[in-house]
Amino acid sequence: MEKIWRFQIIEGTVKNGSKQRKQLTLSGCNEPFKDRYYCPKKQWFSKAPCPFANKRECENYALMCGGIL
């Protein structure tokens, strides 16, 4: 069985499929990929960048409000 294409951030390196590059953001939040932004919490891409300044803000919001859509 073949592997499914993955987007991963491991030790400062962004890996997408067989390609890799240096991570551009400190926390991995809003890591650009083509015309999308990666969210490590959702493990998926968004059309617009996340409104939070960093991963900690995101976690605090989730704790206060019960989740993120």
Secondary structure, 3 states (H helix, E strand, C coil): CCCCCCEEEECCEEEECCEEEECCCCCCCCEEECCEEEECCCCEEECCCCCCCCHHHHHHHHHHHCCCC
